[in-house]
């Protein structure tokens, strides 16, 4: 009888020990998950995206004169190999109609801009154009603080995964907002400011993707999820064991 009692105590001992150590290991991550969840649930996602700082954009007139995209394609073929087309899109650059053409030359995907009124190819956005485009989007009355030309970004950069090269136009305004304008694409991409950066930082801990921040299903998240489940189950088991013991004692 004493052998079974000792074995039963050993089982409880190791269960409590595993539960305690798992609780300590997971406690910090639980804290970040909870803090992130609170911030996400109490935040307006449109405000996080900075939509309240962006103006509604005017559309192009309906009576504009456009040349055929074929003229643009011929102009591209005169300076580069055009193996296949990905897309031809009419965009608005400072109230001027422009064709944005994505095509493949060999295995490389390229993008080129062309005046939609003449069919002539044009250069990517200049610094001055990027500042004007950013100003047409930014709602508050604030001055430009600095302008950067980005040719590469790291995996943790707030402009990660977006078209490059790009102009980063920073404004002297609370929250340090930065508007990103893709130079070759000719388009405004997004705005980043303090609230989004807090969201992004907490999101990294929420997904436990410390390399790229946006990857769900990584091995670290899966491992901690399993450990969290084991910790919760072991807690319930310990509760019922303690409950039964107290009931017997009574």
Phi, psi and omega in degrees: 000320180293329179296315180292324178295318180295318180295321179294320178294321179297319178298315179294321181299311181291328178294315178295321181294316178297317180298318182294313182292321177297323178297319179293315182295317184275346185303315180296317180293322176300322179298315179292320178299318181291314179299317178296316179299319178297316181295318181295316185286335181264002182254148173274116186297328178294323177290322176301318179288348179083019182299330181288349179259002185248135178280151170289136186266138176290152180264165178289151179295152180281345183257021180290153180259124182239143174272163179293140175302339179300325179296321179293318180297322177295321179295323178294316182295335179288341183238351184202161174281131179241100183275319181203157181259141174261314179194153170233122187229137175269120180239168182249113176246103179054048178066023174242130180288129183224137173275130174251114186246122173257127181214167179250132173240102190070230178265000184264129174271131182233163177226141180220150178250145179216142176297119183286348179271334182240337183086001181282136177292147180231162181285159173302168184300135175277172179300316181296319178295319180298319179296319180293319178295316178300319179295329179286341179262326187284123187283312182296156177273097183213154181270155177287129181270314177200162179227129179239148176254116184258123176253344178206150177224150178278175182291341180256002181292146182290348177254019184298145175077008182251165183298137177236153359287164182212154174262131176252110183256111182264141181246148176278083186207148180307135181095356179050059181289143176230127176258133183252125181241120179285120186293310182285329179282332181076020186229152170289133183258302179193174176238141177232135178209186192308310185297321178293322181294323175296315178302314183295321180295314179291327178297324177300316179288331181291317180274345183058030175259092185272006178256313182237348175077338189246006187263110172279159176079014177288161187297327181292316179295319179296318181296313180293328178295319178294315178298321179297318179297317179298319180297316180295315180297317179296326177296318177295318180298315179296324179296313181292326176296313179296321181296315180295323180293316180295324180294321178294320180296323178291000000 
